[in-house]
């Protein structure tokens, strides 16, 4: 069974509707409108497609994760090998993609440490409410941890690496580690 199937189906309908109304039914037209800017394409996605507007409120502050919009841009870049529709001049401006798998990997390697009560809830596989302080903090800490890792990698190796690449490496590493502690569970369309 696909979690939140009805909401995800509505997202698909929304994408089709917006593409027909604003982009002659072609996502390529939206990509071209961004003029090779990853940031502009992310902003276009969150402005034109409400299901991409991954924004939370944290203690009176707006927190913009834009996970699906950013991963869409990164996937275009990867699928087209950085050429054509995948060519972006500012891909380095994107953050890591705040979801559930990367914080699990960061926790496994001791990069993130959870408060004992939160760790217990996650270990028991209890649901964290979407938009709750714990869920927002986990996602935000993941983004910042990936950025700090990226900076350290650049400093040590003198290699350029984007936060999206750090995220991708960690996600793939996490697919091959047996016996990791559970990831946090949150029912949301934004992951």
N, C-alpha and C positions, 0 to 999 in steps of 0.2 A: 504494500500500500504506500502511496506517495503522501507524505505528510502535507497537510494544508492544501490538498488537491484543488479544492474550489477556489481558493485565493490565488493559487498559481495559475489556474486556468483563466481567471479574470485578468491576471497580469499578461498572459499571452494575447487575450482579446484586446487589452489596452494597447499593447505594442502594435498590433495590426491596425487598430483604429487610428492611432496617432500617426503611424507611417502613411496611411492612406490620406489623412486630412492635411498633413504638413510636408510630406516628403515623397509625394507621388508613389507611395507604396514601396519605396526602396530605402533600405537602411543605408545604402551607399551614399545617398544624397545627404543624410545626416552627417555621415563621416566626412564627406567633402566640405560641408558647411563649417566644420571645425578647423579646416585648413591646416592639417598636420599638427594640431595642438591637442595633446592628451587632456590637458586641463579644460580646454573649451569643450571637448567632446563629453567629458564627465559632467560638466555644468549643463550642457545641452540635454543630456540624458535625465538629470535630476529635475530640470525645469520642465521638460516636455512630457516625461513619462513618470507620473506620480509613484508608480511602484518601485522606482529607482531612488526615491527620495528618502534615504536611510538617515533620518535625523532623530536624535534623542534629546530629551531635556534632563540635565543633570544639575541639581541644586541651583536652579534658576538660569543655567547657561545652556545654550544650544550646542550640541555636539554633532558634528557632521561626519558620519562614517563613509557614506557613499560606496559601500563595499561592492555591490553588484555593478554599479556604473564603472568603478575603477577596474574591476576584474574583466568587464567587457572590453575596455580599452586595452588592457594587458593581453587578453586573449587575441584580439585583432592583431596586435603587434607580433605575438608569437605565431599565429596562424599564417600571416603573410611574410614572416621572416624579416620584419622591420621595413618592408618595401610596400609601395602602393598604398592600399587602404590600411596597412599596418605601420606606416611611417609616421612617427611622432617626434617632434623636436624637443619636447619637454616631458618625456616619460619619467624622468628622474623626480618630477614634482608630485608623483603619486605616492600614497602611503602603502603600507602592508594592508592586506584585506582582512578586516576584523571579523572573524567568525568563530568556530569552535575548535578546529583541528590544530591550528598553530599555537594557541595558548596551551593546549594539551602537551605539545612537543616542548614548548618553552618550560613548562612545569617539569616535564620528565628530565630535562637537562639542568634544572635548578636555576634557570634564568628568571622564571616567575615563581614566587612563593605565595601561596594563598593563606589568608587568615584561617586558623584552625576550624572555626565554625563553617566557613565557606568550603574548605577542603572536605569536611565531613559531608556536607550536603551534596557536593559534586561526586564524591566517592560513592554515596548512596544512590546516585543517579536521580536525584530530585530535580524537578524542573525549576529553573530560574525564570522569573517572569521577564518577558521582553521589555526593555526600557527600565528595568529595575536598576538600583544603584550598583548592585553586584555585577549585573550583566554589562552595564556601561563601563564600569571600572575594568572588567576583564578585557573587553574589546579595546579600550583606550590604552591599557598597559601593554597589550599585545603590539599595538602600533608603535608605541614608544620603544619597547624592547627591540623590535625589528629595526627601527631606525638607529638605535645605539649599536646593535650588531653590525649594521651596514657601515656605520662610521668606523667601527673598529676594523672591519675587513678592509676597508679602503686604506686606513692608516697603516695596517700591518703589511698588506700585500701590494699597495699602490695600484690596485685594480679598481676600476669604476664598477659599481654595482648599484642597482636600484633597490628600493625597499620591496618592490614587487618581485624581484629576483630572489631576495632573501626569503620572502614569504613562500615563494614557489619551492625553493630548496628545502625549507623546513617542512612544508606540507608533504613533499615526496619522501623525506626522511621518515616522517611519521607514519607513512604507509607500510614501512618495513620494520617497525619496532614492535615485537610482541610484548605483551604484558605491561603495557603502559597503564597508568591510572586513568580512570574514565575522563572523557571530555565533559564540559558543562553542557547541560541540556536546556535549550530554549526553543520554544515553538514560535518561529518567525519566518516571514518571507524574505528577510534580508540576508540570510545565510545561503 
